[in-house]
Amino acid sequence: MNTSSYPVAGQSLDKTPDIDFRSDTVTKPSTAMRQFMSEAAVGDDVYGEDPSINALQLKVATLLNKEAALFVPSGTMSNLLALMSHCQRGEEIIIGDQYHICSHEAGGASVLGSIVMQSINTSAKGYITAGQVAAAIRPDDAHFAKSKLVCLENTVSGFVQPQAELEAITILARENNLKVHMDGARLMHAAIKTDCSPADLCKNVDSVSLCLSKGLGAPAGSVLSGSSSFIAGASRLRKMLGGGMRQAGILAAAGIYALDNNVQRLQQDHQLAYYFATELNKIAPLSVDLASVETNMLFVNFPLAQGKTAEQSLAKFLINSGICLGDTAPCRIVVHLDISRQDVDKTLAAITEYYRER
């Protein structure tokens, strides 16, 4: 598993590429989604009066079998609200070291929530075990921060987490009076891959964050779900953190459209990612472990072609053809609804050209 190939702030492109594999957050709203957004009924959501936001929140709560839900601008805010709702200042979360909350959300839990993050090692596929969590729980001792919350994630770098292990962790947490939060930014990918309902995948967690702009095609927004009392507290914190939007039903409508139209098609992304990996294996000197391609992501080491310098990397070669890959090793390739089979074939042809002996 690799996280170094994520897009980095400040490394923007001079122009929008025709084909962009950096992330499934780069998708553009479709014409049909834009039309649906333009017709959204709106109101003041801080007063709870935006009908489109209320409909989205009810839709997600029902989808995940939780009592209530809250629409927020981003997955980072959704996770932060969850942690600050579950934990008081100085309390501790137990979390995998490669999970977004720990490694890619700017330390917000600690900076803004004064929450201690105790990270435990994840496996190559992002797994943590109940045994690891048990060993990380602090004793009741004034020398230590009090363990309060276990944070899970599904998927992790495209890998579906083993449901039996997740359930073992939630059982352990309850036995030790700990709450459990799941960063389910790409939970729908896991649901499609396993042919399980998203509610079943998060049935024993206390809260779950679902992102609408990762893979599902919405331009922004995440939804935090949990008990009614939990969401009431999170709503107050949302206002404190500046996430109380007004007539944001236009964005919520995009989320509704995404959930109604873009979930089942995730299977196409999974199949296309696997096809991409299979075809890359036919190009010397590349090698992709097909068993590691579970959903819409693959990680590939792209060595320099013979006779090339560091300034002549594959990523720099491809950008001239309007194709964008991350310029790191290994490179994370993400397939999404704006990537077609033709786009993949064009990319494969360009990669073949790069490695062709001169």
C-alpha positions as CSV (number, residue, x, y, z in Angstrom):
1,M,0.0,0.0,0.0
2,N,1.2,3.5,-0.8
3,T,0.0,7.0,0.1
4,S,2.8,9.1,-1.3
5,S,1.2,9.3,-4.7
6,Y,-1.8,11.3,-3.5
7,P,-2.3,14.7,-5.1
8,V,-0.3,17.3,-3.2
9,A,-1.5,20.9,-2.7
10,G,0.6,23.3,-4.7
11,Q,1.4,20.8,-7.4
12,S,-1.5,21.8,-9.7
13,L,-1.3,21.3,-13.4
14,D,-0.9,24.2,-15.9
15,K,-4.0,22.9,-17.7
16,T,-6.7,20.3,-17.1
17,P,-5.6,17.0,-18.7
18,D,-7.9,15.0,-21.0
19,I,-7.3,11.8,-19.0
20,D,-6.6,12.1,-15.3
21,F,-5.8,9.1,-13.1
22,R,-4.6,10.9,-10.0
23,S,-7.8,10.4,-8.0
24,D,-11.5,9.8,-8.3
25,T,-12.0,13.3,-6.8
26,V,-11.2,14.9,-10.2
27,T,-14.5,13.9,-11.8
28,K,-16.7,16.6,-13.3
29,P,-20.5,16.7,-12.7
30,S,-22.3,15.2,-15.6
31,T,-24.8,17.1,-17.7
32,A,-27.7,15.2,-16.1
33,M,-26.3,15.8,-12.6
34,R,-26.0,19.6,-13.3
35,Q,-29.6,19.7,-14.5
36,F,-30.8,17.9,-11.4
37,M,-28.8,20.4,-9.3
38,S,-30.3,23.3,-11.1
39,E,-33.8,22.2,-10.2
40,A,-33.1,21.5,-6.5
41,A,-35.5,22.9,-3.9
42,V,-33.4,24.9,-1.3
43,G,-33.8,26.7,2.0
44,D,-31.7,27.7,5.0
45,D,-30.0,24.6,6.2
46,V,-28.6,26.2,9.4
47,Y,-32.3,26.5,10.4
48,G,-32.9,22.9,9.1
49,E,-35.1,24.2,6.3
50,D,-33.3,23.0,3.2
51,P,-35.5,20.3,1.7
52,S,-32.8,18.8,-0.5
53,I,-30.3,18.5,2.3
54,N,-33.0,17.0,4.6
55,A,-33.8,14.5,1.8
56,L,-30.1,13.6,1.4
57,Q,-29.6,13.2,5.1
58,L,-32.6,10.9,5.4
59,K,-31.5,9.0,2.3
60,V,-28.0,8.3,3.7
61,A,-29.3,7.5,7.2
62,T,-31.7,4.9,5.7
63,L,-28.9,3.5,3.4
64,L,-26.6,2.9,6.3
65,N,-29.4,2.0,8.8
66,K,-28.5,4.8,11.2
67,E,-30.9,7.0,13.1
68,A,-29.7,10.3,11.6
69,A,-27.2,12.0,9.3
70,L,-25.6,15.3,8.7
71,F,-24.4,16.8,5.4
72,V,-21.1,18.6,5.5
73,P,-18.7,20.2,3.0
74,S,-16.0,17.5,3.0
75,G,-14.9,14.2,4.3
76,T,-12.2,15.8,6.4
77,M,-14.8,17.8,8.2
78,S,-17.0,14.8,8.5
79,N,-14.3,12.8,10.2
80,L,-13.3,15.7,12.4
81,L,-16.8,16.2,13.6
82,A,-17.1,12.5,14.5
83,L,-13.9,12.5,16.5
84,M,-14.7,15.7,18.3
85,S,-18.2,14.4,19.1
86,H,-17.0,11.1,20.5
87,C,-13.9,12.5,22.3
88,Q,-13.1,15.2,24.9
89,R,-9.9,17.1,24.9
90,G,-7.0,14.9,25.9
91,E,-8.7,11.6,25.1
92,E,-7.3,9.2,22.6
93,I,-8.2,7.5,19.4
94,I,-6.7,4.2,18.2
95,I,-6.2,4.2,14.4
96,G,-4.3,2.6,11.6
97,D,-1.2,4.6,10.7
98,Q,-2.1,4.7,7.0
99,Y,-5.8,5.8,7.5
100,H,-6.7,9.2,6.2
101,I,-7.6,10.6,9.5
102,C,-4.1,9.9,10.8
103,S,-2.0,10.6,7.7
104,H,-3.9,12.9,5.3
105,E,-6.2,15.2,7.2
106,A,-3.5,17.6,8.5
107,G,-3.6,16.4,12.1
108,G,-7.0,18.2,12.6
109,A,-8.0,15.8,15.4
110,S,-5.0,16.9,17.5
111,V,-4.8,20.6,16.3
112,L,-8.5,21.4,16.5
113,G,-9.9,18.7,18.8
114,S,-6.9,18.3,21.2
115,I,-7.4,14.6,20.7
116,V,-4.4,12.2,21.0
117,M,-3.9,9.8,18.0
118,Q,-2.3,6.5,18.8
119,S,-1.4,4.9,15.5
120,I,-0.9,1.2,15.0
121,N,0.7,-0.5,12.0
122,T,-1.5,-1.5,9.1
123,S,-0.8,-4.4,6.8
124,A,0.1,-4.0,3.2
125,K,-3.6,-3.9,2.4
126,G,-4.5,-1.6,5.2
127,Y,-5.7,-4.2,7.7
128,I,-5.6,-3.8,11.5
129,T,-6.6,-6.6,13.8
130,A,-8.5,-6.9,17.0
131,G,-5.4,-8.1,18.7
132,Q,-3.5,-4.9,17.8
133,V,-6.4,-2.8,19.1
134,A,-6.5,-4.8,22.3
135,A,-2.8,-4.2,22.8
136,A,-3.2,-0.5,22.2
137,I,-6.0,0.2,24.7
138,R,-4.6,2.2,27.6
139,P,-4.8,1.0,31.2
140,D,-6.8,3.3,33.6
141,D,-3.7,5.2,34.6
142,A,-3.3,9.0,35.0
143,H,0.0,8.8,33.1
144,F,-1.9,8.0,29.9
145,A,-4.4,9.6,27.7
146,K,-7.8,7.8,28.1
147,S,-8.6,5.5,25.2
148,K,-12.0,6.5,23.9
149,L,-12.5,5.7,20.2
150,V,-11.3,3.2,17.6
151,C,-11.2,4.5,14.0
152,L,-11.6,2.2,11.0
153,E,-11.5,2.8,7.3
154,N,-13.1,1.0,4.3
155,T,-11.8,0.8,1.6
156,V,-8.1,1.6,2.3
157,S,-6.1,2.4,-0.9
158,G,-8.7,0.4,-2.8
159,F,-8.5,-2.6,-0.5
160,V,-11.7,-3.9,1.0
161,Q,-11.2,-4.6,4.7
162,P,-12.1,-8.1,6.0
163,Q,-15.6,-7.9,7.5
164,A,-14.9,-10.6,10.1
165,E,-12.0,-8.6,11.5
166,L,-13.9,-5.4,11.6
167,E,-16.7,-7.0,13.5
168,A,-14.2,-8.5,15.9
169,I,-12.8,-5.0,16.5
170,T,-16.2,-3.6,17.2
171,I,-17.0,-6.3,19.7
172,L,-13.7,-5.7,21.5
173,A,-14.4,-2.0,21.5
174,R,-17.8,-2.4,23.2
175,E,-16.3,-4.8,25.8
176,N,-13.9,-2.0,26.7
177,N,-16.4,0.9,26.6
178,L,-14.9,2.3,23.4
179,K,-16.9,3.9,20.5
180,V,-16.1,3.0,16.9
181,H,-16.0,5.4,13.9
182,M,-15.6,4.3,10.3
183,D,-14.2,6.5,7.6
184,G,-16.3,5.1,4.8
185,A,-15.2,7.6,2.2
186,R,-15.2,4.8,-0.4
187,L,-17.6,2.5,1.4
188,M,-19.7,2.1,-1.7
189,H,-16.8,0.6,-3.5
190,A,-16.5,-2.0,-0.7
191,A,-20.3,-2.7,-0.9
192,I,-20.2,-3.3,-4.7
193,K,-17.0,-5.4,-4.5
194,T,-18.5,-7.7,-1.7
195,D,-22.1,-7.6,-3.0
196,C,-23.1,-6.6,0.6
197,S,-25.3,-3.7,1.6
198,P,-23.5,-0.7,2.9
199,A,-25.6,-1.0,6.1
200,D,-24.2,-4.5,6.7
201,L,-20.6,-3.2,6.3
202,C,-21.0,-0.6,9.0
203,K,-23.8,-2.2,11.2
204,N,-21.8,-2.3,14.4
205,V,-20.0,1.0,14.2
206,D,-21.3,4.1,16.1
207,S,-20.7,6.5,13.3
208,V,-19.7,6.5,9.7
209,S,-18.6,9.1,7.1
210,L,-19.6,8.6,3.5
211,C,-18.0,10.8,0.8
212,L,-20.0,11.8,-2.2
213,S,-17.1,13.2,-4.3
214,K,-14.8,10.1,-4.3
215,G,-16.0,7.8,-7.1
216,L,-19.6,8.9,-6.9
217,G,-19.1,12.0,-9.0
218,A,-20.6,14.7,-6.9
219,P,-18.6,18.0,-6.9
220,A,-18.4,18.2,-3.0
221,G,-19.8,16.9,0.2
222,S,-19.9,14.1,2.7
223,V,-22.5,12.8,5.0
224,L,-21.9,11.8,8.7
225,S,-24.3,9.2,10.2
226,G,-25.0,7.9,13.6
227,S,-27.5,8.1,16.5
228,S,-29.8,11.1,16.7
229,S,-28.0,12.4,19.8
230,F,-24.6,12.0,18.2
231,I,-25.7,13.9,15.1
232,A,-27.3,16.7,17.2
233,G,-23.9,17.2,18.8
234,A,-22.1,17.0,15.5
235,S,-24.4,19.6,14.0
236,R,-23.5,22.0,16.8
237,L,-19.8,21.4,16.1
238,R,-20.4,21.8,12.4
239,K,-21.5,25.4,13.0
240,M,-18.5,26.0,15.2
241,L,-16.1,24.8,12.5
242,G,-17.7,27.0,9.8
243,G,-19.5,24.1,8.1
244,G,-23.0,25.5,8.5
245,M,-24.0,26.3,4.9
246,R,-27.2,28.0,3.9
247,Q,-29.0,27.2,0.6
248,A,-26.7,24.2,0.0
249,G,-29.4,22.0,-1.4
250,I,-27.8,22.5,-4.8
251,L,-24.8,20.5,-3.6
252,A,-27.1,18.0,-1.7
253,A,-29.0,17.4,-4.9
254,A,-25.7,16.3,-6.6
255,G,-25.3,13.8,-3.7
256,I,-28.8,12.5,-4.2
257,Y,-28.2,12.1,-7.9
258,A,-24.9,10.3,-7.3
259,L,-26.4,7.8,-4.9
260,D,-29.3,7.1,-7.3
261,N,-27.3,6.8,-10.5
262,N,-23.6,6.3,-9.8
263,V,-23.3,3.4,-7.3
264,Q,-23.9,0.3,-9.3
265,R,-21.7,1.6,-12.1
266,L,-18.7,1.4,-9.7
267,Q,-18.4,-2.2,-10.9
268,Q,-17.3,-0.8,-14.2
269,D,-14.5,1.1,-12.6
270,H,-13.3,-2.1,-10.8
271,Q,-13.4,-4.1,-14.0
272,L,-11.6,-1.4,-15.9
273,A,-8.9,-1.1,-13.3
274,Y,-8.3,-4.8,-13.4
275,Y,-8.1,-4.7,-17.2
276,F,-5.6,-1.8,-17.0
277,A,-3.4,-3.9,-14.6
278,T,-3.6,-7.0,-16.9
279,E,-2.5,-5.0,-19.9
280,L,0.3,-3.2,-18.1
281,N,1.8,-6.7,-17.3
282,K,2.2,-7.1,-21.0
283,I,4.6,-4.1,-21.2
284,A,8.2,-4.8,-20.3
285,P,9.5,-3.9,-17.7
286,L,6.3,-3.5,-15.8
287,S,4.8,-5.8,-13.3
288,V,1.5,-5.5,-11.4
289,D,0.2,-8.0,-8.8
290,L,-3.3,-8.6,-10.1
291,A,-4.4,-9.9,-6.7
292,S,-3.8,-6.4,-5.3
293,V,-6.3,-4.8,-7.7
294,E,-9.6,-5.2,-5.8
295,T,-11.6,-2.1,-6.6
296,N,-10.7,1.1,-8.6
297,M,-7.1,1.5,-7.7
298,L,-3.8,0.0,-8.7
299,F,-0.2,0.8,-7.7
300,V,2.6,0.5,-10.2
301,N,6.3,1.1,-10.2
302,F,7.2,2.9,-13.5
303,P,11.0,2.8,-13.9
304,L,12.8,5.2,-16.2
305,A,13.0,3.9,-19.7
306,Q,16.4,2.9,-20.9
307,G,18.6,5.9,-21.6
308,K,16.1,8.4,-19.9
309,T,17.0,10.9,-17.2
310,A,15.0,11.8,-14.1
311,E,13.5,14.7,-16.1
312,Q,12.2,12.2,-18.7
313,S,9.9,10.2,-16.4
314,L,6.8,8.5,-17.7
315,A,4.5,11.0,-16.0
316,K,6.3,13.9,-17.8
317,F,6.1,12.0,-21.1
318,L,2.4,11.3,-20.7
319,I,1.4,14.8,-19.8
320,N,2.4,15.9,-23.3
321,S,-0.4,13.7,-24.5
322,G,-2.9,15.1,-22.1
323,I,-2.6,12.1,-19.7
324,C,-2.0,12.7,-16.0
325,L,-0.4,10.2,-13.6
326,G,1.2,10.9,-10.3
327,D,5.0,11.2,-10.6
328,T,5.9,9.0,-7.5
329,A,6.9,5.5,-6.9
330,P,4.8,3.5,-6.7
331,C,2.3,5.4,-8.7
332,R,-1.3,5.3,-7.6
333,I,-3.7,5.0,-10.6
334,V,-7.4,5.6,-9.9
335,V,-10.1,4.7,-12.3
336,H,-13.4,6.6,-12.1
337,L,-16.5,7.6,-14.0
338,D,-14.6,10.0,-16.3
339,I,-12.3,7.3,-17.4
340,S,-13.4,5.1,-20.4
341,R,-12.0,1.9,-21.9
342,Q,-10.8,4.1,-24.8
343,D,-8.9,6.4,-22.3
344,V,-7.2,3.3,-20.8
345,D,-6.2,2.0,-24.2
346,K,-4.8,5.4,-25.2
347,T,-2.8,5.4,-22.0
348,L,-1.5,1.9,-22.6
349,A,-0.4,2.8,-26.1
350,A,1.5,5.8,-24.8
351,I,3.1,3.8,-22.0
352,T,4.2,1.2,-24.6
353,E,5.7,4.0,-26.7
354,Y,7.6,5.3,-23.8
355,Y,9.3,1.9,-23.1
356,R,9.9,1.0,-26.7
357,E,13.6,0.6,-27.3
358,R,15.1,3.3,-29.5
